[in-house]
Amino acid sequence: MNRPIECGGVLVVPGDVVVADGDGVLVVPRAQAEEVARYARKIIEDDKEGRRELYRKLGLPPDPSVKP
């Protein structure tokens, strides 16, 4: 506990951010976590905006999973 480990060839140290979903696992070093979070948020917001615009162009009702 609270010691560095190696998992799948990746060094994971206490304080790193570990995120997982159905596609895989991501380890973000603590020192870069805020920068990665900002970048990820921008990607998500751009994707939502693109999806809203696509639905609008296609004349479809808004995607209920995309909050305004």
N, C-alpha and C positions, 0 to 999 in steps of 0.2 A: 504494500500500500504506500502511496506517495513516493514511488520510485519510477525512474524512467523504464519503459519497456519497449520492445520491438515487436510490432505486429504487422505481418504481411510485408516485411521489409521496410517499414516506416517507424522511425523513432517517435514515441509518444511520451511526453514528459508531463508531470503534474501541472495543471493549469491550462494545458492545451484544450482547444474546443474540438469536440468530436461530434460530428453530425452524420446521421445515417437515414437513408430511406430505402425504398425498394430497388433502387439502382446501384447503391453502394454506400461506402463510408468515406468521409472526408475528415482529415485531421488538420486543423489550423493552429499554428503556433500562437500562443497567447499574445506575443508581441505584435502579431499581424491581424488579430481577430477583429479589431475595430475597423481597420481598412477593408478587410474582406467583407464585413457586414455592410458597410456603406456601398461597396461595389455590388454586392448581391441585391441590396434594396433597390438600387438604380436599375438593375436588370429586370427585377420583378415589376417595378413601376412602368418601365418602357414596354414590357410585355403586355401588361394590363391595358395600357393606352393603345397599343397596336391591335389588341383583340377587340377593344371597344370600337375602334375605327373600322375594322374588318366587318364586324356585325352590322354597323351602321351602313356601310357600303352595300352589303348584301340584303339590306332591308329586314334583317332579323331582329327579334327583340333582344335587349341586352342580355349578355351572359350573366346569370344570377351568381356565379362564383366570382365575378369581378366586381368588387365594390367600387363605387365612384370615389 
